[in-house]
Amino acid sequence: MLERGDQLFTSAFAVAEILVKPMETGRREIAERYLAFFRHPAVAVIPFELESSSRYAAIRGDRSVRPADAIHLACAACAGIDLFITNDDRLSRKVVSGISFLCALDHAPL
């Protein structure tokens, strides 16, 4: 990824979810290491903002998309993400305006 000059994007919601376990278990040093990773210049954290909320509502119109997944997708759509990689094969078959490609992790062109 770095050799190709790609940039990694994730949502602030995803970062929060990643921090739950180390915070829950009192592993503050692990949480800090995760946060350091997300502060790397090759990583951009996308906030869930007002524009994201209308995208979220449109995505949630498909009730098979869970709320947490809709937040991730809405943030990505607002950022104009080319490739959204998920470990949820069901989600990878969705079409979301603003995201060029949704791809299952095992099929990702990494």
Secondary structure, 3 states (H helix, E strand, C coil): CCCCCCCEEEEHHHHHHHHHHHHHCCCHHHHHHHHHHHCCCCEEEECCCHHHHHHHHHHHCCCCCCHHHHHHHHHHHHHCCCEEEECCHHHHCCCCCCCCEEEEHHHCCC
